[in-house]
Amino acid sequence: MGKKRKHSEADVAATVKKDEGAPDRPKRTLLGWKDKVEDKESDSAVFRNKEKVLVTCSRRINYRYRHLMMNVVSILPHCKKDNKVESKESKGATLNELVELKGCSSCLFFECRKQKDLYLWMVKCPNGPSVKFLVNAVHTMEELKLTGNHLKGSRPVLTFSTNFDKDPHWKLLKEMIMQIFGTPKDHRKSKPYHDHVFVFSIVDDHIWFRNYQISVPHTEADKMDRGALDKMTLVEVGPRFCLNPIKIFGGSFGGPTLYENPLYVSPNQIRALEKKQKAGKYAKKVKAKKRRKMHEMSNPLEPDEFADMWKE
């Protein structure tokens, strides 16, 4: 029998063979093949948008406003829903905690007051800024029954009117809308193409929102060449709403006031003026009755000669 080779000689031979051959294969783990450190360093240098939006509402919300919130959830694939939150002074701390627990970076909070007025909080958490809007002219998808239709989860094209570049507060609102309503690229719930447009336009210091489908003919005769925009049409999908900015705060759900709308009139003041006008109508009727009585007392009728003729 030949002599057995010692362990030390076998180790030396193995090392020599490893050096002569191809580079080592990456180690296999439970989560897949383990990449090298150099690749991780190169990937970390590239910016990746990880925007996630928490969408929730206050308790005792109206059914129309709840349907509007669900429409917003359906057109934002990168959002997360949560339970209703009590509309109190401490709602800011509660919502900041919920945003942190859900792993989100922004929040859309629909706050309903008196089951009539809808306010929208658009917040970047946890350091701000935050904007409070009054929502007017609400029309949901179910209510409009428009013919437009687009794929759920597809990424939108955001368009803004030129008015957004005039004043600094409009520039801030434009940046916040771009971050919140823009779907991140390669998001797991989004489709990798664009087939609808979000339109934000400023009219009378209000932000008007519209959602349109990009309709392209698909027949062989009308097949569109690349770059030919003449045959493209926009079909409205919905929902519709109008945002009236009230205040811009420096923090999350509060903090120093950066901007306050001087033209804003609260719905309570509008209802109070309407009540005063109705009360004014009643006061006019009472005054007219008094004037009539005074006129009758100052101008009495002359006695009738034939009033007692037929009594006998």
C-alpha positions in Angstrom: 0.0 0.0 0.0 1.1 3.6 -0.7 1.6 6.1 2.0 -1.2 8.5 2.9 -0.8 12.1 2.0 -0.6 14.5 4.9 -3.3 17.1 5.5 -1.0 20.0 5.1 0.1 18.9 1.6 -3.5 18.5 0.5 -4.4 22.1 1.6 -1.5 23.5 -0.3 -2.5 21.7 -3.5 -6.1 23.0 -3.1 -4.9 26.6 -2.8 -2.8 26.3 -5.9 -5.7 24.9 -7.9 -8.0 27.8 -6.7 -5.5 30.4 -7.8 -5.0 28.9 -11.2 -8.7 28.6 -12.1 -11.6 31.2 -12.7 -12.7 33.6 -10.0 -14.8 32.3 -7.1 -18.5 32.0 -7.5 -20.7 34.2 -5.2 -21.9 32.5 -2.1 -25.5 31.2 -2.2 -27.8 32.2 0.7 -31.4 31.7 1.6 -32.3 35.1 -0.1 -30.4 34.3 -3.3 -26.9 34.8 -4.6 -24.8 37.1 -2.4 -23.3 39.9 -4.5 -20.0 41.5 -4.0 -19.5 44.6 -1.9 -18.4 46.6 -4.9 -21.8 46.2 -6.6 -23.6 47.3 -3.4 -21.5 50.5 -3.2 -22.3 51.3 -6.9 -26.1 50.7 -6.4 -26.2 53.0 -3.3 -24.9 55.9 -5.3 -28.0 55.9 -7.6 -31.0 57.7 -6.2 -34.1 55.6 -5.8 -37.5 57.1 -5.1 -39.2 55.3 -2.2 -42.2 57.7 -1.8 -45.1 56.1 0.0 -48.3 58.1 0.9 -50.7 57.3 3.8 -54.3 58.1 2.9 -56.8 58.3 5.8 -59.8 60.3 6.9 -61.5 61.6 10.1 -64.5 60.0 11.8 -68.1 61.0 10.9 -67.1 61.7 7.3 -69.8 62.2 4.6 -70.4 59.3 2.1 -69.5 61.6 -0.9 -66.2 62.6 0.6 -65.4 59.0 1.5 -66.0 58.0 -2.1 -63.7 60.8 -3.2 -61.0 59.4 -0.8 -61.4 55.9 -2.3 -61.1 57.4 -5.8 -57.8 59.0 -4.8 -56.6 55.7 -3.4 -57.5 53.9 -6.6 -55.4 56.3 -8.8 -52.4 56.3 -6.5 -50.7 52.8 -6.5 -48.0 53.9 -4.0 -50.4 54.8 -1.2 -51.5 52.9 1.9 -54.8 53.1 3.7 -55.5 53.2 7.4 -58.3 53.4 9.9 -60.2 56.6 10.6 -58.6 59.0 13.0 -60.5 61.2 15.5 -60.4 64.9 14.4 -59.0 66.5 17.5 -56.1 68.9 18.4 -53.8 65.9 19.0 -54.5 64.4 15.6 -51.0 65.6 14.4 -49.1 63.4 16.8 -51.4 60.5 16.1 -51.0 60.8 12.3 -47.2 61.3 12.5 -47.0 58.0 14.5 -49.2 56.2 12.0 -47.0 57.4 9.1 -43.9 56.2 10.9 -45.5 52.8 11.6 -46.6 52.4 8.0 -43.2 53.3 6.7 -44.5 56.3 4.7 -43.0 59.7 3.9 -46.2 61.7 3.1 -49.8 61.9 4.3 -53.2 62.9 2.7 -55.7 63.4 5.5 -59.3 64.1 4.6 -60.9 66.0 7.6 -64.7 66.5 7.6 -66.3 69.1 9.8 -70.0 69.3 10.6 -70.6 66.6 7.9 -70.6 69.5 5.4 -67.0 70.9 5.0 -64.1 68.9 3.7 -60.5 69.9 4.5 -57.5 68.2 3.0 -54.1 68.0 4.8 -51.2 67.5 2.5 -48.2 66.7 4.7 -44.5 65.7 4.3 -43.6 63.7 7.4 -42.1 64.0 9.9 -40.4 67.4 9.5 -43.0 69.2 7.2 -44.0 71.3 5.5 -47.8 70.8 5.5 -50.7 72.5 3.7 -54.3 72.8 4.6 -56.9 73.0 1.8 -60.6 73.5 1.7 -62.0 71.1 -0.9 -64.9 72.4 -3.1 -66.7 71.2 -6.3 -66.4 67.5 -5.4 -67.5 65.0 -8.1 -66.6 61.3 -7.7 -66.1 58.7 -10.5 -69.4 57.0 -9.6 -71.3 60.3 -9.8 -69.9 61.5 -13.1 -70.1 58.2 -15.1 -67.5 59.4 -17.6 -66.4 57.3 -20.6 -62.6 57.5 -19.9 -60.8 54.4 -18.5 -57.2 53.7 -17.8 -55.3 50.7 -16.3 -55.1 50.6 -12.5 -51.6 51.1 -11.3 -50.2 52.8 -14.4 -48.0 55.8 -13.8 -49.5 59.3 -14.5 -48.0 62.2 -16.4 -48.3 65.3 -14.2 -49.0 68.6 -15.9 -49.1 72.1 -14.3 -50.3 75.5 -15.5 -47.8 78.3 -15.9 -49.2 80.1 -12.8 -47.3 77.7 -10.5 -44.0 79.4 -11.3 -45.1 82.9 -10.4 -45.1 83.0 -6.6 -43.0 81.1 -4.1 -46.0 79.5 -2.3 -47.2 78.1 -5.6 -43.7 76.7 -6.3 -43.8 75.0 -2.9 -47.2 73.5 -3.6 -46.1 72.3 -7.0 -43.1 70.5 -5.5 -45.3 68.8 -2.9 -47.9 67.7 -5.4 -45.1 66.3 -7.7 -43.7 64.2 -4.8 -47.1 63.0 -3.5 -49.0 62.3 -6.7 -46.1 61.1 -8.8 -45.8 57.3 -8.7 -42.2 56.2 -8.1 -40.5 54.3 -10.9 -40.3 50.5 -10.6 -42.8 50.5 -7.7 -44.1 47.0 -7.1 -47.7 47.9 -7.5 -47.3 50.2 -10.6 -47.3 49.4 -14.3 -44.2 50.5 -16.3 -46.0 52.8 -18.7 -48.1 56.0 -18.8 -51.7 56.0 -20.1 -53.3 58.9 -18.1 -52.6 62.5 -17.2 -53.1 64.4 -13.9 -53.9 68.1 -14.7 -53.3 70.8 -12.0 -54.4 74.3 -13.0 -54.8 77.5 -11.0 -57.9 79.5 -11.7 -59.1 82.3 -9.3 -56.4 81.3 -6.7 -57.8 77.7 -6.6 -56.1 74.5 -7.7 -58.4 72.5 -10.0 -57.7 68.8 -10.5 -58.6 66.7 -13.5 -57.7 63.1 -14.6 -57.6 62.3 -18.3 -57.0 59.0 -20.2 -54.6 59.2 -23.1 -56.5 57.6 -26.0 -54.6 56.3 -29.0 -56.1 54.5 -32.1 -55.1 50.9 -32.3 -56.5 49.8 -35.7 -54.2 49.0 -38.6 -55.5 51.9 -40.7 -55.2 54.5 -38.0 -52.1 53.2 -36.4 -50.1 56.1 -35.1 -46.5 56.8 -35.8 -44.1 57.7 -33.0 -44.2 61.4 -32.3 -47.5 62.0 -34.1 -49.7 63.7 -31.4 -52.5 64.9 -33.8 -54.4 61.6 -33.4 -54.0 61.4 -29.6 -57.1 62.4 -27.7 -57.8 62.9 -24.0 -60.9 61.4 -22.4 -61.8 62.4 -18.8 -61.9 59.7 -16.2 -62.4 61.5 -12.9 -62.6 62.4 -10.1 -62.9 66.2 -10.0 -62.2 68.5 -7.1 -61.0 72.0 -6.3 -58.4 72.9 -3.6 -58.5 76.3 -1.9 -55.3 76.8 0.0 -55.8 78.1 3.5 -52.4 77.9 5.3 -48.9 76.5 4.8 -47.1 75.4 7.9 -43.4 74.8 8.5 -43.9 71.6 10.4 -45.9 68.4 10.2 -49.6 69.2 10.9 -48.6 72.5 12.5 -45.7 74.7 13.3 -44.8 78.2 12.1 -47.1 79.7 9.5 -45.2 80.2 6.2 -48.2 81.5 4.2 -51.8 82.5 4.8 -54.3 83.0 2.1 -55.7 86.6 2.5 -58.7 85.8 0.2 -59.9 82.8 2.2 -63.4 83.0 3.7 -64.5 80.1 5.9 -67.7 78.2 5.2 -69.0 79.2 8.6 -68.9 82.9 7.8 -70.7 82.2 4.4 -73.5 80.3 6.2 -73.7 83.1 8.8 -74.1 85.7 6.1 -76.8 83.7 4.4 -78.7 83.4 7.7 -78.5 87.2 8.2 -79.9 87.7 4.8 -82.8 85.4 5.5 -83.4 87.1 8.9 -83.3 90.5 7.0 -86.2 89.3 4.8 -88.3 88.5 7.9 -87.5 91.8 9.5 -88.6 93.6 6.4 -92.0 91.9 6.5 -92.5 92.9 10.2 -91.6 96.5 9.4 -94.0 96.5 6.4 -96.9 95.3 8.7 -96.1 98.1 11.3 -96.0 100.8 8.6 -99.4 99.5 7.3 -101.0 99.8 10.7 -99.6 103.3 11.3 -100.9 104.3 7.9 -104.4 103.0 8.7 -104.4 104.8 12.1 -103.2 108.1 10.6 -105.6 107.9 7.6 -109.0 106.6 8.9 -111.8 105.9 6.5 -114.8 108.3 6.4 -118.1 107.0 8.0 -120.4 105.4 5.5 -123.9 106.9 5.4 -125.6 103.7 4.1 -123.8 101.2 6.5 -126.8 100.8 8.8 -129.5 100.9 6.2 -130.2 97.1 6.0 -129.6 96.3 9.7 -133.3 97.0 10.6 
